[in-house]
Amino acid sequence: MPLLDLAAVSAAADLIRDDVVRTPTVASPGLSEALGVPVTAKLELLQRTGSFKARGATAKLRSLSAAEREAGVVAVSGGNHGIAVAAMAEALGVKATIAMPRSAPRRAVDLAARYGATVQVTDDITEAFALGVRLRAEGRTLIHPFDDPVVVAGQGSVGLELAEDAGPLTDVVVSIGGGGLISGIAVALKALRPEVRIWGVETEGSDTMARALASGGPVPMVPTSIVSTLSPPSVAPLTFAHVRALVEDVLVVPDAEAVRGSLELADVAKVWTEPAAGCLLPAARRVLSQVGPGCRLGLVICGGNASVSDLLGWAERFGVRLG
């Protein structure tokens, strides 16, 4: 399968330039002290709708024809993609339906509805994807969270900004759900900074990309991780091809460590993240153990759409405490 190129990512970035936030790329003294190496954080949790997903959603919405906009769109999401499609569709005057599993955070369901979307809740993420396919057959445009080159190119604008705004980096760690974010970032970074190593991270029970790499292609699974925003039933051939070609390795961490990472990011980096970003810290420590001294680390803090009660509830469930 052909990979996207820098021109596709740059075109998507130009398309969405006036719709999204150029999020801060900052050196983090707290994380640098905690990890023992210079750390730069790309703060996508400050993006519109609280995650990077606004980029890909807007790129796809902006690319629709007038007839497609009139017919409306449908999105399938465990949380952040649904929020982003709902919000950006409202901003652009497009009708949206969002299919979400019952495991999606209540806040995500409520936010998507607040933005004016019709939200349909299914028993699980597999049923949500099946509903999306049915609604597409009825004439709506499916805005897939990761199996769409326009969406992936939009997410890749994160990598363009990181390449332009960060100082020297040796390694960049990116969370993986379906793989759209890491695929787009990898296209941009490998074109602009070919020496940078890119690492993915998933949580146990939602390690669809790691299983795909081990199997030689996408394989279905029933997600069991509490991190619903990283829990598709399978990755796509599109994202699998990009990760296999451009990513150093995909690391898998337990849910409890992802929750601990979110608490630690709040404590030392002063940012409030969801476990989909919290999993970066345990993964970063494993990267450092492999690459040794001289590492200059970049972390893509992908989103912050977790409530205080959500995170404290998970911490209690797993017995996670700092200190």
N, C-alpha and C positions, 0 to 999 in steps of 0.2 A: 504494500500500500504506500503511495507517495506521501512524503511528509510535507507539512506546511513549510513555507520559507519566510525569511525576514520581510519580504515585500508584503506578504499577506498580513502579517502582524502589524506592520507599519500602517497599512491601509485601514485596518480595523481601529487602530489607535487614533488615526485622523478622523474616522467616522464618529467616534464617541467623545472626542476631545471636549466638547462643550457640555456634555451630559454627566460626566463622572469627575471625581476628585483625583487630582494628582497627589496621592497620599504621601505623607512624610517618609523619607528614608533617613534614619538617624542612627548614629552611634549610640550604643546603650552601655553606659558605665556599669549599671547594675548587672546586666547579663555578662558583660566582659569580666567582671569580678567573679561572678558565680561559675563561669565556665573556664576561666583562666586563659582566654584568648580574646583578641579584639572581636567584638560582635556588632554587626549592623542589622537593625530591624527595619523591615518594610512593613509599615503599619496599615495594612489593608482593613483592619477592623474600624478604621476611621473613614472608610469608603461609604458612599451612599448605600443605605439599607444595611450597613454594618458588616459587609463582607465584600470580597472581590467579585462576587457573582453579578453585581450590577454591570460590570464591564461586558461580559459575554452576552448577557440578556439584552443590553442596549444595542450591541453590535448586530444581533440577530433582528431585533425589532426595527432598527434603522434600515436594514437591508430588505424589508418586506415591500412588496408591491402594494398599490392602493387597494386592489381587490383582496389581497391577503390580510391587510389591516382591517378591512371592513368585515371579513369573515371571522376575525378574532383568532386568538392563540390559546394553546394549552401547554402547561408545563407540569412535569413530574418532579417531586422534590421531597427530600427528607427535612427540609427547613430553609436554608439560605437562598437556594435557587428560586424557590417559590415566592419568597419575600421580594427578591429582586425583580422577577418577571412581573409580579403584581404591581410593584411601585413604578417601574419604568413604563409598563403598559399604560398605567393611569396617566403618567406624565405626557405620553405621546398619543393619548386618546384611542387606545386599542382595548377591546374587550378581552379579558383573560379569565381562563379557568385553570385552577391549580389542583392537581391530584396529589394528596399527601397521605402517608401511612399513619396509623394510629400512634406509632412510635415517635412521630415528629413532635418537637417541643410545642406545648400549648401556645407559647408566645409566638412561634412562627405561624401557626394556623391563624391566630387572632390578627397578626400584622398583615398577612396576605388578604384577609377579609376586610380589614380596615382600609387597605388601599383600593378597595372596590372590586377585587376579584371574586369570582364564584369558587369557593373552596369545597372540594369533594374529598372526604376522608375514607380511606380503604383499610382493610384489615392489615395489610403489609405492603412493603415497597414493590414486591412483584406484581401485586394487584394494581397498584398505582400506575406502574408502567403499562400494564394491560389496558387500563382505562384511558391512558394517554393515547395509545394506539387506536382505540375505538373512536375517540373524539377526533383524532386526525382523519380517520376514514369518513367522518361526517362533514369534513371540509375545513376544519381549523388547522392552523399551522402549528406543528409541534416544535416547541423550543426545548430541545433536549439539553439536559444539564452538561453533557460532555461529548456526546456522539454527533458532533456538528462542527465542521471546520470553521464556520464563521464564529461560533461561540468560543472555540479554542483560540482562535486568533485574537478575539477580544480579551480573553484572559491573559494572552501573551503580552498585552500592553503593560502588565505588571513587570515583566522581565525587561522591557524597554526602559522603563523608569529606573529600575534597579541598576541596569548597566550604565545609565547616564548619571545617576545621582549618588551611587555608592562609591566609596574609595576602593582600593585594591581588595579583591576577595579571592580566596582559593576554593571555598566550598559554600554551597547554598543548599539549605534544607527546606523542602516544600511538602506540605500535607497532600495526601492522595485520597480522594473519594472515587470518582470515576476516572480521574486523571486528566481532566481538561486544563486545570491550572498548571500543573507541572509540565504538561506537554507544551502549552503556549510559552511558558517561561523558558523552557529548555530550547525551544526554537530561537527565541530572541537572544538568550545569553550565549548559546553556542555559536551564533553568528557574530556577536559583538565582542564576546570574551571567551574564545574557544578553550582557553586554559582552565576555566572554572569547572570544578566537578559539581554535579547536581545530584542530590540525594532525595529520595522519597520516603515518606513515613505513613504507615497505616496502623490502625488499632486491631488487636486480635478479635476475630469474629467478623471483621469487615475487611480482611486482607485480600481483596479480590485481585489486585494487581500483582502482589507477591505470588499468589497461586497461579495467575496467568503466566508469569515469567517461568515458574517452575514447570508448568504444563506445556509451554510452547504456544499458548494462545488463550484467549478469554474462556473462562469456565464459569458456569452459574453456581451460586451459593446462596444460602439463606442467611442474611446478616444477623449476628447476635450481639454485636457491640452496642454499648449505650450511646455511642457517638453516631447518632442518626445522620448527621451531615456528612459522614464519611462512609455511608452504608448502601451503595448500589448493589443490586443482585448480580452484577457482572460489570467488568470494564468493557470498553468497545474495541473493535479491531483498530480504529483510528488512534485511540489513546495508547493502546498496547504497543502499536508500532513505534510511536514517538518515544515512549519510555524505554523500550528495548534498545532503540538506537542511540538515545541521547542521555540517559540517566545512569549514574554510576551503580546504584543499588537501591532496593526498596527495603526499608527496615520496618519491623513489626513490633509494636509495644503493647503491653496490657492496658486495658481501660483504666485501671487504678493509677498507672503511671501518667496517663494522659490527664487525669483529674489532678494529680499532684503537680503536673507541669503547669496547669492553669493557675493553681494557687501560688506556685513559685513565680510565675510571670507577674501576678498581681503584687507579690511581695517585693521582688527585686527589680522588676522592670517598670512597675507602676502602670501596667495595662491590664484591663479586664478582658479575658479571652474565653472562648468556649474550648472544650477539650479537643476539638479538631485542630486547634492551634497549640493547646497545651502539650500535645504529643510531640511537638518539635523538640522540647528540652531533653527528654530521655533519649530521643534519636540523635540529637546533637552530641550528647556525651558519648554515644557509641561511634559516631563519626570521628570524634576527636581521638578515641582510642585506636582507631584504624589509621588515621593520617598522620598522627604525631605532631610534634611542635612545628611552629611556623604557620599554623592554620589561621586564616582570617575569614571569619564565619559570617554568612548572611542567613537570616531567618525571615521567612515570609509569614507574618502574623496574619493569617487568612481571614479571621472573623471574630466578632465579639458578641454574637447573639445567644448568650446564655444568661438566664436570670440568676440573681443571687441565690434564690431558693433552689434552683436547679443544681448549681454547683455545690452548694453546701449539702444538699441531699445526696449527691453522688459521693462526696467526701465522707459523709457518715456511713453510707452503704459499704464503701470499701475500707473504712477505718483509716483514711488518709489524714495525716496531721503533718504540719511543718514544724521543724525545730526538734 
